[in-house]
């Protein structure tokens, strides 16, 4: 599996998918005009990804804005990750600014709906 | 002839932060978001309110974009035009949007907004989850969560109207009030 890096734009997050390091990151803002189109290659990447049994993986979300259509795309992504994480070695972290109730709530909803366990992590804002 | 000064006064007295009528293209909408972001940054409201405003603005602008991006073939008039306006009063912000809509879509949209308006905040939370769980993104990228989000974040009912233009076409207006008090 090749490493995939998507640079951040004004409306889309930086994305790093690094299978060698075992590190996946989504960071920044997510409100592309068409979230389905934007997240399609990411979903496709995970489609072809198989976690190794002797390795730990970390998937980290650190998003400051999430549009409603992005919520649906990220939910699709989490369901996919849940399916391929048969060994249970992908740890998922959902960061939110400590006073950002709505981003925290989205993480909570995902935990309930996608049956994935996200570690919610409050970060302080400067 | 439009009296520019009268228009200027009207906009000042109505505390209009931004007002736009025209094509809802991606570039125009993105510039408006930039302008409003910097106006919000300068304003004296809490970060929480700024964030809420920004979120609702994004949803509103994306709605306009998706509506006019692929014009509805059943509407015969030139229909990519929309209106978008933001005002600031002491206690609240107001966002106004307006766009053409096919008469076929009115009933469904009306039912959805009325349902969303009828729910209290706790039920909205559950409804949001339900839509997310069953939700499918449309080809335009919309997911049906936008209106629920606007209602939840603003904590106010969504005001809306349909104005008949001709047999096939209506003009849909939406007004959202965001309190600056919390």
Boltz contact constraints between the chains, C-beta under 6 A:
constraints:
  - contact:
      token1: [A, 31]
      token2: [B, 58]
      max_distance: 6.0
  - contact:
      token1: [A, 33]
      token2: [B, 26]
      max_distance: 6.0
  - contact:
      token1: [A, 34]
      token2: [B, 141]
      max_distance: 6.0
  - contact:
      token1: [A, 35]
      token2: [B, 141]
      max_distance: 6.0
  - contact:
      token1: [A, 36]
      token2: [B, 137]
      max_distance: 6.0
  - contact:
      token1: [A, 36]
      token2: [B, 141]
      max_distance: 6.0
  - contact:
      token1: [A, 67]
      token2: [B, 58]
      max_distance: 6.0
  - contact:
      token1: [A, 68]
      token2: [B, 143]
      max_distance: 6.0
  - contact:
      token1: [A, 68]
      token2: [B, 145]
      max_distance: 6.0
  - contact:
      token1: [A, 68]
      token2: [B, 146]
      max_distance: 6.0
  - contact:
      token1: [A, 68]
      token2: [B, 149]
      max_distance: 6.0
  - contact:
      token1: [A, 69]
      token2: [B, 141]
      max_distance: 6.0
  - contact:
      token1: [A, 69]
      token2: [B, 142]
      max_distance: 6.0
  - contact:
      token1: [A, 69]
      token2: [B, 143]
      max_distance: 6.0
  - contact:
      token1: [A, 72]
      token2: [B, 135]
      max_distance: 6.0
  - contact:
      token1: [A, 72]
      token2: [B, 137]
      max_distance: 6.0
  - contact:
      token1: [A, 72]
      token2: [B, 143]
      max_distance: 6.0
  - contact:
      token1: [A, 75]
      token2: [B, 132]
      max_distance: 6.0
  - contact:
      token1: [A, 109]
      token2: [B, 129]
      max_distance: 6.0
  - contact:
      token1: [A, 113]
      token2: [B, 133]
      max_distance: 6.0
